[in-house]
Amino acid sequence: MSTFLSSRTKTVLKCGVVVGLVGGLVLTQQAFASEKVAGAPAVSTSTGSTLHAAPVAATKVKRVTSDVSQLKKLGIKINGSVLIDVADDGLDRYLNIGEGGAINFAGTPTSDDANKMMSLKPAKVVKKAKPAKNRVVIAPPFYNEDLGPGSCIADVKKGVLHLATCKVGAANQIWHVVPAGDSGQFELHGAHTTIRVNKGKITTGRKGYVGLQTLDFA
């Protein structure tokens, strides 16, 4: 085989080298430019260069105040200071804040007012064609006197309630007040717990009372 190349062949080879160099420069510049996109996740391509997707803005959920007009008509006090009482147990047992913020029904006529005084306030619910009705947050007035988000009763897990910092729209702080007929009694359904009270304690068993009522705080 001849070791000499024709002038035409040499020209083609030179052009190929130039094109290769130019192509490599373009890819390098593109990769360098793409690396300047701040906060964007990297995506590898088959050519070995790195591309970056533009950041996606988070969608803000629109909320409205839950309609609690039915509750008011039934005599369930909204926005005022109340005692939440077990309706049919024949005893004075009130929703109460216990040691460390644990929630129970150990409140009595003689127990500390600060821990048994409650307030049902309309909750902020997701805006849609038919927003959820009869949703409230339970905000003890004595724990909401200062500036700031205050404290609300949260349904931590089934059968376990605890005082927590109020957060608008938090699912475990929104309670569905379910009327029990037209007597003013109701049930409280949380994210995990339907409140049932047995001997002053919230229970997940079948024994106990689910009917509750609000009493004006005097």
C-alpha positions in Angstrom: 0.0 0.0 0.0 1.3 3.4 -0.9 2.3 5.6 2.1 1.6 8.7 0.1 -1.9 10.4 0.2 -3.3 12.5 -2.6 -3.7 16.2 -2.2 -7.5 15.8 -2.3 -7.4 13.1 0.5 -5.2 15.4 2.6 -7.6 18.2 2.1 -10.6 16.1 3.3 -8.7 15.0 6.3 -7.8 18.5 7.3 -11.4 19.6 6.9 -12.5 16.7 9.1 -10.1 17.8 11.8 -11.3 21.4 11.6 -14.9 20.3 11.7 -14.2 18.0 14.7 -12.5 20.8 16.5 -15.3 23.3 15.9 -17.9 20.8 16.9 -16.1 20.0 20.1 -15.8 23.7 20.9 -19.5 24.2 20.4 -20.4 21.3 22.7 -18.0 22.6 25.3 -19.5 26.1 25.1 -23.1 24.7 25.4 -22.2 22.6 28.4 -20.4 25.6 30.1 -23.4 27.8 29.5 -25.9 25.3 30.8 -23.9 24.9 34.0 -24.6 28.5 34.8 -28.3 27.8 35.3 -28.6 28.1 39.1 -30.7 25.8 41.2 -31.7 23.6 38.2 -31.4 19.8 38.3 -28.7 18.3 36.0 -29.7 15.9 33.2 -27.0 13.9 31.3 -27.3 13.5 27.5 -26.0 10.9 25.2 -23.3 13.3 24.0 -21.9 13.6 27.5 -22.9 17.2 27.8 -25.0 18.4 30.8 -28.3 20.1 30.5 -30.3 21.8 33.3 -34.1 22.0 33.6 -35.6 25.3 34.7 -36.9 25.3 38.4 -40.7 24.7 38.8 -42.5 27.2 40.9 -44.6 25.8 43.8 -48.4 26.2 43.4 -50.0 28.0 46.3 -53.2 26.4 47.6 -56.1 28.8 47.8 -58.2 28.5 51.0 -61.6 29.9 52.2 -63.3 30.0 55.6 -65.4 26.9 56.2 -69.2 27.6 56.3 -70.3 26.8 59.9 -73.8 28.5 59.7 -75.5 25.1 60.3 -73.6 24.7 63.6 -74.7 28.1 64.8 -78.3 27.4 64.0 -78.1 24.2 66.1 -76.8 26.2 69.1 -73.1 25.1 68.8 -71.2 28.1 69.9 -68.5 29.3 67.4 -65.8 31.8 68.2 -66.8 32.2 71.9 -65.3 30.7 75.0 -66.8 27.4 75.8 -66.5 24.1 77.7 -66.6 21.0 75.5 -68.6 18.6 77.5 -69.4 14.9 77.2 -73.1 15.1 76.8 -74.7 11.9 78.1 -72.3 10.5 80.8 -74.1 12.3 83.7 -70.8 13.9 84.8 -69.1 17.2 84.3 -66.1 16.1 82.1 -64.6 18.8 79.9 -62.0 18.7 77.1 -58.8 19.6 78.9 -55.1 20.3 78.3 -53.1 18.1 80.6 -49.4 17.8 81.5 -47.0 18.4 78.6 -49.9 19.5 76.3 -51.6 16.1 76.2 -55.4 16.3 75.6 -58.0 14.5 77.6 -61.4 15.0 79.2 -60.2 15.4 82.8 -61.6 19.0 83.1 -64.0 19.5 86.0 -65.9 22.5 87.5 -63.0 23.0 89.9 -60.0 22.5 87.5 -57.8 25.2 86.1 -59.9 27.5 83.8 -56.9 28.0 81.4 -56.8 24.4 80.5 -60.5 23.7 80.0 -61.6 26.9 78.2 -61.9 26.2 74.5 -63.0 28.0 71.4 -64.2 26.6 68.1 -63.1 28.7 65.2 -64.0 28.2 61.5 -61.1 26.5 59.7 -59.5 27.5 56.5 -60.3 24.8 53.9 -59.2 24.3 50.3 -61.1 26.5 47.8 -63.2 24.4 45.4 -66.7 24.2 43.9 -68.1 22.9 47.2 -65.7 23.8 50.1 -65.9 21.5 53.2 -68.5 22.7 55.6 -68.6 22.5 59.4 -64.8 22.4 59.8 -63.2 24.1 62.8 -60.0 24.4 64.7 -60.0 24.2 68.5 -58.0 27.1 69.9 -57.8 27.4 73.7 -58.1 31.2 74.4 -55.5 31.2 77.2 -53.0 29.7 74.7 -53.8 32.3 72.0 -53.5 35.6 73.9 -50.1 36.6 72.6 -49.0 37.7 69.1 -48.1 34.8 66.9 -49.7 31.7 65.5 -51.0 30.5 68.9 -51.8 26.9 69.8 -54.4 24.5 68.5 -55.5 21.0 69.3 -53.9 18.5 66.9 -55.0 14.9 66.1 -51.5 13.4 66.2 -52.5 9.8 65.6 -55.5 7.6 66.4 -56.6 8.2 69.9 -53.8 10.7 70.7 -54.4 14.5 70.8 -51.9 17.1 71.6 -51.5 20.9 71.8 -49.5 22.2 68.9 -48.6 25.4 67.2 -51.4 26.5 64.9 -50.8 26.1 61.2 -53.3 27.3 58.6 -54.6 24.3 56.6 -52.9 21.6 58.7 -55.0 18.5 58.2 -54.5 17.2 61.7 -55.7 20.5 63.2 -59.0 20.6 61.3 -62.0 19.0 63.0 -65.2 18.1 61.3 -68.1 18.9 63.6 -70.8 16.3 62.8 -74.2 17.3 64.3 -76.1 14.6 66.1 -79.7 15.5 65.3 -81.0 18.9 66.2 -80.3 18.9 69.9 -77.0 20.8 69.7 -75.0 17.6 70.3 -72.2 16.7 67.9 -69.3 14.5 67.2 -65.7 15.6 66.6 -64.0 13.8 63.7 -60.3 14.5 63.2 -57.7 13.4 60.7 -57.2 10.1 62.6 -59.6 10.1 65.5 -63.3 10.2 66.1 -63.4 11.4 69.7 -64.9 8.8 72.1 -64.6 9.3 75.8 -64.5 6.6 78.4 -64.0 7.6 82.1 -62.4 10.9 81.2 -60.0 9.5 78.6 -60.1 9.5 74.8 -60.3 5.9 73.7 -60.1 4.0 70.4 -62.3 1.2 71.8 -66.1 0.7 71.4 -67.0 1.7 75.0 -67.6 5.3 75.8 -69.5 8.4 74.5 -69.1 10.2 71.2 -71.8 12.8 71.8 -70.4 16.2 72.8 -71.8 19.6 73.5 -70.6 23.2 74.0 -71.4 25.0 77.3 -71.0 28.7 77.7 -67.9 29.4 79.8 -69.1 31.4 82.9 
